[in-house]
Amino acid sequence: MTVKFFSLTIIVFATIVCASSSSLTEEKVENVYGPSITDGNCTSTPANELVYTDHIEKRFIPFYERSETSIYYGDKIIYCIKVKNLRTSNVGHAKIIGGGVEHPFARIYTESARSHGMDFKIYIYAK
Ligand SMILES: *[C@@H]1O[C@H](CO)[C@@H](O)[C@H](O)[C@H]1NC(C)=O
């Protein structure tokens, strides 16, 4: 009876530890996907460290999701990526699908909501 109780306690405890550590990991990568993205340390972004900008704008096509992948390759290490969604409703989403912060390159996928257009601005800072 006591042994059963203890093993149950251990299982419950282990489950809690696993669940909380996996949610921590999710928090870390949370900002590489969303309607807008701010990834890395963007507290100080001097203009001379802005290495790439892109404006991705596509008109809607009924029943379709529009998409595009913006690709940057450089020789400095990226420390901040901002993807600003300029739409206010049916905003779609952006996702960093390769490289990114701490890499010299980034691949950023953007997708509109179905039957809607998209309008994203991308800023990459590296040094
Ligand atoms: C972010 O960058 C600023 C300026 O470069 C620096 O002072 C700060 O310590 C950095 N913060 C973190 C969490 O790395």
The ligand as an ORCA input file, in Angstrom:
! r2SCAN-3c Opt
* xyz 0 1
  C      20.559     42.761    -24.972
  O      21.388     43.661    -25.649
  C      21.761     44.771    -24.863
  C      22.511     45.743    -25.781
  O      23.390     45.089    -26.653
  C      22.577     44.306    -23.674
  O      22.959     45.404    -22.885
  C      21.743     43.335    -22.854
  O      22.521     42.792    -21.818
  C      21.214     42.209    -23.720
  N      20.263     41.429    -22.968
  C      20.321     40.103    -22.920
  C      19.232     39.444    -22.132
  O      21.190     39.448    -23.485
*
